[in-house]
Amino acid sequence: MLPLWIALQFLSSLPIRLPGMPEPEQLGRSLLFYPLVGLLFGVILWALNLALAGAPLLLHAALLLTVWVLLSGALHLDGLADSADAWLGGFGDRERTLTIMKDPRSGPIAVVTLVLVLLLKFAALLALIEQGHGLALIIVPLLGRAALLGLFLTTPYVRAGGLGQALADHLPRKAGWWVLGGSALACLLIAGFGAVVALVISVVVFVWLRQVMMRRLGGTTGDTAGALLELLEMVVLAGLVLV
């Protein structure tokens, strides 16, 4: 169970405390539980959506988005902000891009990116509530965190040392592919046709963003992984509304 607690502590703001520093092997195995953490987030959002039935729609959507952000402690939004700054300020240079991502300060492009992503998520949530597609709230967080597992399975980690390197080096790869398959099946069982649409959109976004990372960096970092999750969730939400 330790890898699950590691995943929960790293990916969520839930009050999880580990007894000590985990072994690298346990860190790697924690990646296998990322989709399960996403499923937990989804169930929480789905239950909240039911509890808010009858509330004013704008407030309903705003509360859902707020809880969504708070559940992860804005961890992935921070990665998105750092990546946005680095992609613009890096001028196509790998080392400059990596250096900017390490800077904790956020520039104008980071702020604009965060505003636009959150605005699009809010608008998509509002539309999903109006359409009565509450099951999307379960599968989208699951797909976002399954994408992190897929990224570490398929993409080199380019920043030596630290937590991300331990995750990449000690991930059980065969088990990881089985978990990805199980995550896709779970989405289909939960949401039916809507899950098919969400899976197709997720694969397209994943492949495109991975190619962008490979061209600029030759792999991924923790920040670009967070950016992938946030952008994938946003596009899947919007796609489910539009299809």
Salt bridges, closest charged atoms under 4 A:
GLU25 OE2 - HIS170 ND1 3.96
GLU95 OE2 - ARG94 NH1 2.62
ASP103 OD2 - ARG105 NH2 2.77
GLU230 OE1 - LYS121 NZ 3.03
GLU233 OE1 - LYS121 NZ 2.67
GLU233 OE2 - ARG145 NH1 2.79
